[in-house]
Amino acid sequence: MIAGLIDDEFETFGNRNYRRYPRSTRLAVAAARDAVDMSGLSADPRRIGVIIGTSAGAILEVEAYAPVASGLKGYPVHGVSIVDSHTISSTVSEHIGAKGPAYTLTTGCTASLDAVSLGKLLLKTGQVDACLVGGTDAPLGQWSINGFLKMKAIQSASSITDAGVPFSEQHDGFVLAEGAAMLILERREDALKRGRHVHGSIGKVVSRNEGKPMLHADETGEEMLSVLQAVVGDVTPTYVNSQALGLKVNDRIESKNHHRMFKGKVPITSIKGMTGHSFAAMGAIQTISSILSMEYGFIPPTIKTRQKGFESLPLVRETIYQPVSSVSITTHGISGNNACMLISK
């Protein structure tokens, strides 16, 4: 298996031991600390929300304890907390001192964009003054690997060049990765009043479900297209940060809809050849990469692909240095969700 692995266990923060917490929760705490420190977050704790998405939750720990958990003696004292995905958001809330609304979203690979959507709603309705949003997943266990091998969504490969290649008919299958990414959302006027640098502005976020049976997807692309149209409207983004991950069906839908939406006039790219696919964290990771591209003036490339079968797609394969004013972000989940977002500089 080829995977992106974070080389840190994140078991201790300060004097606090988090060893018994699921790895996905520890990753979330680490990313949340970074976000809070970078933003200089300062607000009434009861007015700070925490919304975090996850797909696999604590699958690693459930898998590890399964052989002994059928007996009372072997059952871990923290077993109930492990299987409660809300442990992620509640732990992050406690760690950063937030006492406002806390939600854990389990909407699959769209969950971190869904978290942005809900956070924006809480801000607009005045329920919070700041919201930490994002996603976390640590799915690198046998359960996930066997499941996606069974579905033929991942491959056993001997070379990194042979797997996780977006927009290529010569390859098929994505690369598993783990990760966490967090963002601090505030109303613009509040951030400026605090003298903070505003990294980006959220335009519209739309998330819809395809209404298909389990393990099925809308292969026509109509459902994803409707979401993309609702998000972009009359705006022409500088480029599209695509969810394409190396699965032929997904990538064909992305390509088809891109032609229908932008007539070949807007560049498109996928960063997943570099990062792998970290499930619910991916939408937030794509958002952060888009923010960086706006700040530093570049469009990141889709690496590894030779674009076989996607020759007509305006795919960015080498870094383009230019001003970036807005980015459209697309995500899709095996749960049938499609979520898209437009952000601006």
C-alpha positions as CSV (number, residue, x, y, z in Angstrom):
1,M,0.0,0.0,0.0
2,I,1.2,3.5,-0.7
3,A,0.0,6.0,1.8
4,G,0.7,9.5,3.2
5,L,1.6,9.0,6.9
6,I,2.1,11.8,9.5
7,D,5.3,11.0,11.4
8,D,4.1,12.0,14.8
9,E,1.8,10.3,17.4
10,F,0.7,13.6,19.0
11,E,0.3,11.9,22.4
12,T,1.3,14.8,24.6
13,F,0.4,18.5,24.4
14,G,1.9,20.6,27.1
15,N,1.5,18.5,30.3
16,R,-1.6,16.7,29.0
17,N,-1.5,13.1,27.9
18,Y,-3.8,12.2,25.1
19,R,-2.5,8.6,24.6
20,R,-5.9,7.0,25.1
21,Y,-7.6,9.3,22.5
22,P,-8.2,8.0,19.0
23,R,-5.5,9.0,16.5
24,S,-8.0,11.0,14.4
25,T,-8.8,13.1,17.5
26,R,-5.1,13.7,18.3
27,L,-4.5,14.9,14.7
28,A,-7.5,17.2,15.1
29,V,-6.2,18.7,18.3
30,A,-2.8,19.3,16.7
31,A,-4.3,21.1,13.7
32,A,-6.6,23.1,15.9
33,R,-3.7,24.3,18.1
34,D,-2.0,25.5,14.9
35,A,-5.1,27.3,13.7
36,V,-5.8,29.0,17.0
37,D,-2.2,30.1,17.4
38,M,-2.0,31.4,13.8
39,S,-5.3,33.3,14.1
40,G,-4.7,34.8,17.6
41,L,-8.3,33.6,18.3
42,S,-9.8,35.7,21.1
43,A,-13.5,35.6,21.9
44,D,-16.0,34.7,24.7
45,P,-15.6,30.9,25.0
46,R,-19.3,30.5,24.8
47,R,-19.3,32.3,21.5
48,I,-16.7,30.0,19.9
49,G,-18.0,27.0,17.9
50,V,-16.2,23.8,16.9
51,I,-17.4,21.8,13.9
52,I,-15.2,19.0,12.6
53,G,-15.9,16.4,10.0
54,T,-14.7,12.8,9.9
55,S,-15.4,9.7,7.8
56,A,-13.5,6.8,9.4
57,G,-13.6,8.2,13.0
58,A,-11.8,5.9,15.4
59,I,-11.6,2.9,13.0
60,L,-8.0,2.2,13.9
61,E,-8.7,1.9,17.6
62,V,-11.9,-0.1,17.1
63,E,-9.9,-2.5,14.9
64,A,-7.1,-2.8,17.5
65,Y,-9.5,-3.5,20.4
66,A,-11.9,-5.8,18.5
67,P,-10.1,-9.1,19.4
68,V,-10.4,-8.5,23.1
69,A,-13.4,-6.3,23.5
70,S,-16.0,-9.1,23.5
71,G,-15.0,-9.9,27.1
72,L,-15.4,-7.4,30.0
73,K,-11.8,-7.9,31.2
74,G,-10.3,-7.0,27.8
75,Y,-12.7,-4.1,27.1
76,P,-10.9,-0.8,27.4
77,V,-12.1,1.7,30.0
78,H,-12.4,4.4,27.3
79,G,-14.1,2.1,24.8
80,V,-17.4,4.0,24.8
81,S,-15.6,7.2,24.0
82,I,-13.7,5.7,21.2
83,V,-16.8,4.7,19.2
84,D,-18.4,8.1,19.9
85,S,-17.2,10.3,17.0
86,H,-18.3,13.4,18.9
87,T,-15.2,12.8,21.0
88,I,-13.3,14.6,18.2
89,S,-15.2,17.9,18.5
90,S,-15.7,17.8,22.3
91,T,-12.0,17.1,22.9
92,V,-10.9,19.9,20.5
93,S,-13.4,22.3,22.3
94,E,-12.0,21.4,25.7
95,H,-8.4,21.8,24.5
96,I,-8.8,25.3,23.0
97,G,-11.2,26.4,25.7
98,A,-14.3,26.7,23.5
99,K,-17.7,26.3,25.2
100,G,-20.0,27.1,22.3
101,P,-21.7,24.8,19.9
102,A,-19.7,21.6,19.1
103,Y,-20.6,19.3,16.2
104,T,-19.0,16.3,14.6
105,L,-20.2,15.7,11.1
106,T,-19.9,12.3,9.6
107,T,-20.9,13.0,6.0
108,G,-18.0,11.2,4.5
109,C,-15.4,12.9,2.3
110,T,-17.4,16.1,2.0
111,A,-17.5,16.5,5.8
112,S,-15.0,19.4,6.2
113,L,-16.7,21.5,3.5
114,D,-20.0,20.7,5.3
115,A,-18.3,22.0,8.5
116,V,-17.5,25.2,6.7
117,S,-21.1,25.5,5.6
118,L,-22.5,25.0,9.1
119,G,-19.9,27.3,10.6
120,K,-20.8,30.1,8.1
121,L,-24.5,29.6,9.0
122,L,-23.8,30.0,12.8
123,L,-21.8,33.2,12.1
124,K,-24.5,34.6,9.9
125,T,-27.3,33.9,12.4
126,G,-25.3,35.4,15.2
127,Q,-25.0,32.3,17.3
128,V,-21.2,32.5,17.4
129,D,-18.4,35.1,16.9
130,A,-15.8,32.6,15.7
131,C,-15.9,29.0,14.6
132,L,-13.1,26.4,14.2
133,V,-14.0,24.2,11.3
134,G,-12.3,21.4,9.4
135,G,-11.8,17.7,9.1
136,T,-9.7,14.8,10.4
137,D,-9.2,11.2,9.4
138,A,-6.7,8.4,10.3
139,P,-8.0,5.5,8.1
140,L,-4.7,3.6,7.6
141,G,-5.8,0.3,9.0
142,Q,-6.7,-3.1,7.5
143,W,-10.5,-2.4,7.7
144,S,-10.2,0.6,5.3
145,I,-7.6,-1.1,3.1
146,N,-9.5,-4.3,2.7
147,G,-12.7,-2.5,2.1
148,F,-11.4,-0.3,-0.7
149,L,-9.4,-3.2,-2.2
150,K,-12.7,-5.2,-2.3
151,M,-14.3,-2.3,-4.2
152,K,-11.2,-2.1,-6.5
153,A,-10.9,1.6,-5.5
154,I,-7.3,1.2,-4.5
155,Q,-4.5,-1.0,-5.9
156,S,-1.6,-2.9,-4.6
157,A,1.3,-1.1,-6.3
158,S,5.1,-1.2,-6.2
159,S,5.7,2.3,-7.4
160,I,4.3,5.7,-6.3
161,T,3.9,6.6,-10.0
162,D,1.4,3.8,-10.5
163,A,-1.3,4.8,-8.0
164,G,-3.3,7.9,-7.1
165,V,-2.9,9.5,-10.5
166,P,-5.7,12.0,-11.1
167,F,-7.1,12.5,-14.7
168,S,-5.5,9.4,-16.3
169,E,-7.2,6.6,-18.1
170,Q,-3.9,4.6,-17.8
171,H,-4.4,4.3,-14.0
172,D,-7.2,3.6,-11.7
173,G,-7.4,3.8,-7.9
174,F,-6.6,6.4,-5.3
175,V,-4.0,6.5,-2.5
176,L,-5.0,6.4,1.1
177,A,-3.6,9.1,3.4
178,E,-4.3,10.5,6.9
179,G,-4.5,14.1,7.9
180,A,-6.3,16.9,9.6
181,A,-6.8,20.5,8.6
182,M,-8.5,23.3,10.5
183,L,-9.7,26.9,9.7
184,I,-10.9,29.7,11.9
185,L,-14.0,31.4,10.5
186,E,-15.0,34.9,11.6
187,R,-17.1,37.7,10.3
188,R,-14.9,40.0,8.3
189,E,-15.5,43.1,10.4
190,D,-14.7,41.2,13.6
191,A,-11.4,39.9,12.2
192,L,-10.4,43.3,11.0
193,K,-11.3,44.9,14.3
194,R,-8.9,42.5,16.0
195,G,-6.2,43.5,13.5
196,R,-6.0,40.0,12.0
197,H,-4.9,39.2,8.5
198,V,-7.9,37.8,6.5
199,H,-6.6,34.9,4.4
200,G,-9.7,34.5,2.3
201,S,-13.4,35.1,1.9
202,I,-16.0,32.4,1.7
203,G,-18.5,33.0,-1.1
204,K,-21.0,30.2,-1.3
205,V,-21.0,26.6,0.0
206,V,-23.5,24.1,-1.3
207,S,-23.8,20.4,-0.3
208,R,-26.4,17.9,-1.6
209,N,-26.9,14.2,-1.5
210,E,-27.5,12.1,-4.6
211,G,-30.1,9.9,-3.1
212,K,-28.5,6.7,-4.3
213,P,-28.2,3.3,-2.6
214,M,-25.1,2.4,-0.6
215,L,-22.0,2.0,-2.7
216,H,-23.7,3.6,-5.7
217,A,-23.1,7.0,-7.3
218,D,-24.6,9.3,-9.9
219,E,-22.4,8.4,-12.9
220,T,-24.2,11.0,-15.1
221,G,-22.6,13.8,-13.1
222,E,-25.8,15.8,-13.0
223,E,-26.0,16.0,-9.3
224,M,-22.4,17.3,-8.9
225,L,-23.1,19.7,-11.8
226,S,-26.1,21.2,-10.0
227,V,-24.0,21.8,-6.9
228,L,-21.2,23.4,-8.9
229,Q,-23.6,25.7,-10.8
230,A,-25.3,26.8,-7.5
231,V,-21.9,27.7,-6.0
232,V,-20.2,29.4,-9.0
233,G,-23.2,31.3,-10.4
234,D,-22.0,34.0,-12.8
235,V,-18.4,34.1,-11.3
236,T,-15.5,32.8,-13.4
237,P,-13.0,31.4,-10.9
238,T,-9.3,31.7,-11.6
239,Y,-9.1,27.9,-11.4
240,V,-10.8,24.8,-10.0
241,N,-9.3,22.8,-7.1
242,S,-10.8,19.5,-8.0
243,Q,-11.7,16.4,-5.9
244,A,-10.3,14.1,-8.7
245,L,-8.3,11.4,-6.9
246,G,-7.5,8.8,-9.5
247,L,-10.9,6.9,-9.7
248,K,-12.0,6.8,-13.3
249,V,-15.7,7.4,-12.6
250,N,-15.0,10.4,-10.4
251,D,-12.4,11.9,-12.7
252,R,-14.6,11.5,-15.8
253,I,-17.5,13.3,-14.0
254,E,-15.1,16.2,-13.0
255,S,-13.9,16.5,-16.6
256,K,-17.3,16.3,-18.1
257,N,-18.8,18.9,-15.8
258,H,-15.8,21.2,-16.2
259,H,-16.3,21.3,-20.0
260,R,-20.0,21.9,-19.5
261,M,-19.5,24.7,-16.9
262,F,-16.4,26.5,-18.2
263,K,-16.0,25.5,-21.9
264,G,-12.3,24.8,-21.5
265,K,-11.6,28.4,-20.4
266,V,-10.8,27.8,-16.7
267,P,-7.7,25.8,-15.5
268,I,-8.4,22.8,-13.3
269,T,-6.0,20.9,-11.0
270,S,-6.0,18.3,-8.3
271,I,-3.4,18.2,-5.5
272,K,-4.2,14.6,-4.6
273,G,-1.3,13.2,-6.6
274,M,0.8,15.0,-3.9
275,T,-1.2,14.5,-0.7
276,G,-3.2,11.3,-1.3
277,H,-6.8,11.2,-0.2
278,S,-7.4,11.8,3.5
279,F,-11.2,11.4,3.4
280,A,-13.1,14.0,5.5
281,A,-10.0,16.2,5.9
282,M,-9.5,16.6,2.2
283,G,-12.0,19.5,1.6
284,A,-10.2,21.6,4.3
285,I,-6.8,20.6,2.9
286,Q,-7.9,21.7,-0.6
287,T,-9.2,25.0,1.0
288,I,-5.9,25.7,2.6
289,S,-4.0,24.9,-0.6
290,S,-6.3,27.3,-2.4
291,I,-5.7,30.0,0.2
292,L,-2.0,29.6,-0.2
293,S,-2.3,29.9,-4.0
294,M,-4.2,33.2,-3.6
295,E,-1.6,34.6,-1.1
296,Y,1.5,33.6,-3.1
297,G,0.1,33.9,-6.7
298,F,0.2,30.4,-8.2
299,I,-1.9,27.5,-9.4
300,P,-0.6,24.2,-8.1
301,P,0.0,21.4,-10.6
302,T,-1.6,17.9,-11.0
303,I,1.5,15.8,-10.8
304,K,2.2,12.2,-12.1
305,T,-0.5,12.2,-14.8
306,R,0.2,12.3,-18.6
307,Q,-3.5,13.2,-19.1
308,K,-4.2,10.1,-21.2
309,G,-7.9,10.2,-22.0
310,F,-8.3,13.8,-20.7
311,E,-6.3,15.6,-23.4
312,S,-9.0,18.3,-24.0
313,L,-9.1,19.2,-20.3
314,P,-7.3,22.5,-19.4
315,L,-5.3,20.6,-16.8
316,V,-2.5,22.3,-14.9
317,R,0.5,20.0,-15.0
318,E,3.2,22.5,-14.2
319,T,3.0,25.2,-11.6
320,I,1.6,28.4,-13.1
321,Y,2.6,31.7,-11.4
322,Q,-0.1,34.3,-11.7
323,P,-2.5,36.3,-9.6
324,V,-5.3,34.1,-8.2
325,S,-8.5,36.0,-7.2
326,S,-10.9,33.1,-6.6
327,V,-11.0,29.3,-6.5
328,S,-13.8,26.8,-6.9
329,I,-13.4,23.7,-4.7
330,T,-15.1,20.4,-5.4
331,T,-15.5,17.4,-3.1
332,H,-17.4,14.1,-3.4
333,G,-18.0,11.3,-0.9
334,I,-18.9,7.6,-1.2
335,S,-21.9,8.5,1.0
336,G,-23.4,10.2,-2.1
337,N,-22.7,13.7,-1.0
338,N,-21.4,16.4,-3.4
339,A,-20.1,19.7,-1.8
340,C,-18.6,22.7,-3.5
341,M,-17.3,26.0,-2.3
342,L,-16.2,29.3,-3.9
343,I,-13.5,31.3,-2.0
344,S,-12.0,34.6,-3.0
345,K,-8.9,36.6,-2.0
